[in-house]
Every structure is written in structure tokens, then in C-alpha cells.
């Protein structure tokens, strides 16, 4: 007796095809970022995705939502925890929603003086940071950065006191930064990244701390036509993926994916650092007034930053990591000094 009539075989075939399509869709890795589409950082992520798809014989596709289209970074983290997103490229603002340890790379203003110092400290504490993120359910794919934060304003400013009467943008969800700026007598206003442009236009904010390449990409310079040339903090970030998603990938393929990710992070760091300086030149040609600072004014900025350190240590940044960064920098600077004969 034939148990499988023609209609039954058709239904079985349809079901098999349906499950095959669902399995293919399950291999899609959904990644979000606030990086604007078309920027070099966005291109590096897409190149990584192309390599993942090729090395997986087209079985894994990286679906990318750029420009904050999935919400701010805090929202992205919530969506990853809920399984709506698999991965994200986040700054420290978003990463700290997972574990506060990452703030040691960004939340200490005027702590770092060069990219060499940022790189040295990051590599010194990276194993600890990645271990903590993994314990919270996230695998680190690569580390990157997005330039030095400068202050873009609608009115001329050089000295830190010049910005105190003005309303200053703070990323939504960054309560620690909100408290720090209030403690330094500034007027912070918490907004999503997508609200910066409208906020400047309607005068809800008059100051935006932001790396130049992001200011250029989002055309902030059209409204905030002045920039204080002080390197406040580096914007540091990482690409992460849910451990649950990562473990569906074979170990051999994981190694290939990590290699592609590491190289994407290296390219992103190189490109964004170069573009950080190029963006200032480009915006200056378009009317941005770049206000250089004297050594005396730089000292005032540094004193302002150091005033915030007691509030930052143990609150925004875990005390042991705050101390580790300072110790590592002292060692680096001592070793970097030319020998005296």
C-alpha cells in the first residue's frame, strides 16, 4: 500500500521547502549601528559582511541597519537581549549598558593624549573587558574608534567657561555623563542621536560634543558653526554579537569570521582617525570657525577634566580599572621619554 499519495507528497515537499527557507533566514545576522550609511566605518562593516557571506558559502548574510535606524544604542542593546538584533557596533555609551568596565576607554576626559596611548591602554585591558562582556552574553568581534570628541557650538568658544551658559547635548541613556556635566556646572540635555540636528535648529541645544567626521557626515557644522580644537575624549567602541547567535556558527567558521572582523576593526581605526583630521579641514573650508587653544587654555580644560575624576572613579568607571588606566599610562609615558645623557 502506497502511504504517500501525490497530494501528500506535494504537501510534504512544500513543508520541506518552507523549513529550508526558514533555516536560511535564521542564518541572517542582524546588525545595527548609529554610524551613518556610506561612511568609511559603515563600509568596513559591509566589507566584513561580504567576507562572512563568502567564507560561509553564502549560508550566512549580515543584514546591516545603519544611521541609528534601530534606535539609540541603549535601545539596540535591549533589542539584542530580546533577540530582535544579533549584533551591533556600539560606542562605550551602548557597551556600558552591558558592562560598565568599558567606560575605562572613553569616560575619562583629557586622560589620553594620543592614539598611541589609547591603543596601548586598550590592549592592556582588552582581555579583561572581553571576558566581562562574554560573561554578560556577548562575544567581541573587534574594537574600533571614531575620532576625538571636540565641542561644536552655535556661538564662539575657547575657554571651558564659554560653554557653560549653553545647552549641551548628551547621548540618551548616558546618565553618568549627564551627572558629570551637571557637576561641572554645564547645562546638559539628553537626546537621541537622530534628534541632534532638529535640536540645534530649534535651539534646544547649542553645543554638541562629537568627533569631526561624524559632525561632517551628519552636517552638524551647518548649525553649530564653531569648534573648540580640544581633544576631550576618544570615541571608542566595539562590534559585538550575542553569544547565543555566535554559538550557532561552527568553530572553523568562527575563526574565519573573527579574522575578517579583526581586519575590519583595523581598517576602521585607520580610516576614521585620518578622516577625523580631514573632516576639520573640510568643514573649515565650508565656514566652520576652528578655535585653537593656547597652552594656558588647554591647562584650564585639563583642570576641568581632573575636577571630575573623583566623581568618575568608582561611579562611571570601576575604581580598579580607573587606577589601571592611570598606572598603565604612567608606565607608557615613562618608557616613551627619550633617555637623558
Secondary structure as UniProt FT lines:
FT   HELIX           6..26
FT   STRAND          28..33
FT   TURN            37..38
FT   HELIX           40..55
FT   TURN            56..58
FT   STRAND          61..65
FT   TURN            67..70
FT   HELIX           73..81
FT   TURN            82..83
FT   STRAND          87..91
FT   HELIX           92..95
FT   TURN            96..98
FT   HELIX           100..105
FT   TURN            109..110
FT   HELIX           115..135
FT   TURN            136..137
FT   STRAND          138..153
FT   HELIX           160..163
FT   TURN            164..165
FT   STRAND          167..171
FT   TURN            172..173
FT   HELIX           175..183
FT   TURN            184..185
FT   STRAND          187..191
FT   HELIX           193..195
FT   HELIX           196..201
FT   TURN            202..203
FT   STRAND          207..211
FT   HELIX           212..217
FT   TURN            218..219
FT   HELIX           220..222
FT   STRAND          226..228
FT   STRAND          234..242
FT   HELIX           243..246
FT   TURN            247..248
FT   HELIX           251..285
FT   TURN            286..287
FT   STRAND          289..291
FT   HELIX           295..312
FT   TURN            314..316
FT   HELIX           319..336
//
